[in-house]
Amino acid sequence: MRIIILSSGEYGSRIVNTIASRGFAQYIVGMYEFPDDLPEFLDEVDGYVPDNLPEADLLISVGLFGDINLVIPEIISQSGVKSVIVPIHDPKQIPSGLQNEIKGIISHSNQVNIIFPKPFCSLTRTGDKFIDEFAEVFGKPKLEIDSNNIIKNVNVIRGAPCGSTWYIAEKLIGLPVEEAEFESGNKFHNYPCLASMGTDPMIGDTIMHLAGYKTKEAVKRALGFALKSAVVDSEVCSGGEDCDYLCRDICPNVRAGDETIFIDNDGKAEIDAASCGVCEICLKECPYGVIEIFEEKIEVKPDN
């Protein structure tokens, strides 16, 4: 696989360093850094397209804000790229209108797949050959944890492209298993995550929080249990009557594409304790008050 990377700013630099240091340096055939002080709106971007672009399979663009992202279609055209990953780490980075404009331009190209994972550590397989090969190593964190009552070893199967998963895995060794879920959140912030702390209106939460939820989910699934989650009282839940499952509609993880809140066979809302970020938004929005925070061990399904 041949990869071209476009990057800008501290966020872009961190992603590039992680990809290169975690075994993918040999696949990078082109790497281009853009100024991080470009205006959001540009009259034209042709002058920013790199010269002598190599042929490539996968394009990854990280950290570019605003109209400069319009270089992507031209780079695709010149390099023959067939797969594109443009992660979103800030709600102002690439508004939905600009995403649609980019998609519209490249729609004339043959079989070019472009995705905008929000955040980058939400990336999973899509069915695209090159994106999936990348997502084997980088994307939504997946761990294997060897423990009795104490964590003896943590193996990173797939890690966040920023590198936080490997850092957190190392810091969890030696801890009691009951502390891992909460301590992974602390270490996530110690790393620290560079995603935005501004509320994204599309998801109703911050992208940094979404990234943190993914980290804690990986720990919970590897251990097989969660120690804190929002829980629906199924005996009292109205099953969508007069509420249209408002809890599901306002859940940030659901809005971002996860199935954190789903409907069971009886038509009642149910919450996946592994992916629940305990943001408590659903508690405040449920008109019947049937959701509460449960702080005891809850079994969860392992990662597939």
N, C-alpha and C positions, 0 to 999 in steps of 0.2 A: 504494500500500500504506500502511495506517495501522498504526502500531506503538505499543503501550503497553510501557513498561519499568518493572520493579520492581527496585530495587537496594538494596544495603546494604554498608557498609564500604568499605575502600580498593579491594578487588577490583571491587566494583560500580561505583564511581566511575570507575575506569580504563576499564572496558568502555563505560560511557555516553559518556565523552569521546571514545573512539575511534570509536564508531558515529556520533556527531554530527559529528565533525571530518572524517570520510571520506565525506561526501556524503549521509548518511541523516538529517540533522537535520530536513529538510523532511517526513519521513515520521512523525516522532514526534508523536503527538497527546496523549500522556499520559505523565508521568514521576513516579514516586512513590518516595521514599526511606524506608526503614525503619530504626529504630535497630539498631545492631550489637551491643547488649548485652542483647537479649531472651533470656529463658531458653529452653532447648531444648524444653521441654515446656510447652504452654499449655492451660489449661482450655477456652478459647474464643478464636476469632480474629475474630469478627464486628466487634469494635470497631476492628480495624485495616484493614478494607476501605475504600478511599478513597471519598469522596462524589462524586457527579456524574461517574461514569466515562463517557468518550466512547466512541462506537462505534469498533471497531478490528478489524483482520484478524489481526494477529500480536502475541502477548504474549511478551516476553522477561523472564525473572526471573533476576537475577544477584546472588549473594552472600548470599542469605537462608538462615539456618541453622535447622533444626528445624521445629517445628510451625507457625511463621509462614507456611510455604509452603502451608498449607491455605487461605490467602486466594485462591489461584490459581483453584480451581473457582468461587468466588463472583464473582470478577472476570470470568471467562469468561462466566458466566451473564448478568451485567449489561452487558457490553460487546459481546457477540456474537462474540467472538474465535473463530476456527476453527483456528488453528495456534499451538502453544506450544513455546518452547525454554527449557529449564531446565538450563543447563550445570552440571556438577559439577566443582569445583576442589578439594574437600577430601572425603576419605572419610567424614567425620562430618557433612557438610553435609545430605544428604538420604538417609538409609539406604534400602535397597531396600524395606523394609516401608512406609515413608512414601511412596515413589514409587508403590508398588502401591495404597496408600490413595487417593492423589490420582487415579490412573488410574481407580480404581473409582468415585469420585464423579463424574468427568466422563464416564464411559462412558454415562451417561443422556442426555448432550447429543448432538445430531446432528452427526456428521462433525467432531469435534474431534480433531485430531492433536497429541499431546504427545510430545516426545523429551527425553532426558536425556544429551546428549553429554558424554563424559568423556575429556579436557578439552574446553573450548569449541573449541579449535583442532583438534579431530578432526571437526568438523561437515562433512558433505558433503551433496549432494543426496539427498532422500528420496522424491521424487515428489510432495511436497506443494507446491502453487503458491507459497505465501507463504514457507515455509521455504526453498525453492529460490531464490526471488528474493533472499532475504537471503544465502544461501550462495554466490551468484555473487561476492560481494565479501568476505564474512567467513566464516572457518572454517579448514579444513585448508589450510595455506599452499601456494601455487602460484606459481612464479617463472619469469621468462624472463631468462636471463643472456646478455649480449653480451660475448664475450671472444675473445682470441687466446690468448696465454699469460698475459695480465693481464685481470682483469675490468674492462670498460669501462663497463658499465651493468647495473643490475638492475631489472627491471620487476616490480612486485608485481601479479599477476593476482588472487590471493585472499590475504588476510592474516589472521593471528590476531586475534580481536576485541579482544585486549588492546593491540594496536598494535605488538607486538614485531617483526613481520615487516618493517614499513616501516623501523624503526630498524636492524635487521640488514642490510637491503638496502643502505642508505646506507653502512654501515660496511664492506661487502665490496668496494666500488668501489676499484680500484687494487691489489688483492691478487693475487698469483699464483693461478691456478686451483687448484693443488695444495694451497693453504692454506685454501681457502674452506670445505670441509666441516668442518674442525676449528675454524676461527675463528668460524663461525656458532654453534657451541656456546658458545664463550667469550662472544660478544656477547649471546647469549640470556640467559646468567646475569648479564651486566652490566646488562641492561635494568631491573630483573630480572623474571623470571616470578613471579607472586604465587600460583601453585598450591601445594598442600601438599607438603611434603617428608616427610610421614608415609606409611609404606607402606600402600597400599590392599589389604586382604586379598582383595578380589575379583580383583585383577590381579597381585598379588605384586610390585609395584613402586610407586614414587611417581607421583602425577599430574604433578608437575613434570617428572619424567624422560620421561613419555609426551609431554608438550608439546615437550620438547627434541628427542625423536626425530622429531617431525613437522617441526620447523624444519630439521633436518639432511637429512631426506628430500627436502624441497623443493629444497634446494641440490643434492643429488646427482642428482635427476631432471633439473633444469635443465641441469646440466653434462654429464649422460650417463654419469657414472661415479662409483664410490665407491672410497675408498682404504683402507677398513677395514671388515670385516664378519666375522661368524661364517659358517663354510662347512662343509657336510657332505661327508665323504668318501663318495661314493655307492657306491664299490666295496666298502666295509666296512659301510655302513649295513644294518641287519637288515630294513629295510622294514616296521617295526612288529611283527616277530615277537618275542614275549616282552617287548615294551616298550610296545605300543599307541601308538606315536608320542608318547612322553612329552615330547619336546622341543617339539612343537607345543602340547601341553596346558598346559605351564608358561610358554610365551612370553608376557610381559606385553602385547605388541602384539596377539597373537592373542586373548588374553582380553578385550582392549578392542575387538575387532571387526575387526582388520586380518588380512591373509593373509601375514604376514611369513614364517611357516613353512607350507609347503604340500606336498602329495604329488604327485610327478611321475608320468608315465605308466608308469614301472617300479615304482611303489609305494614309492619312496624319498623320504625327507624332503629338502626343498630350502629354502634360505633366500634371501629377497629382500634383496639387499645394499642396496637403496635405503632400505627401511624398517627394516632391522636397526638396533637401538639399541646394539649391542655391549654389552649388559648382562651377558653371559657366563653367564646363568642356565642356558641350555640346555647349555652346556659341562659345568657341574657336575652336571646331572641326567641326562645321557645315560649309560645303564648300560654302553654299549660304547665310550665315549670316542672317537666318530667325528667330533666337531665340534671345530674349531679356529678361532682368529682368523687371518684372512688379511689381510695389510697390503701389498697391491699393487693396482694399478688393476683394477677390475672394472667391466665395462660394465653399465649398468642401463637399463631402459626409461624413456622420458620419461613425464611425467604425461599422462593422457588429457584 
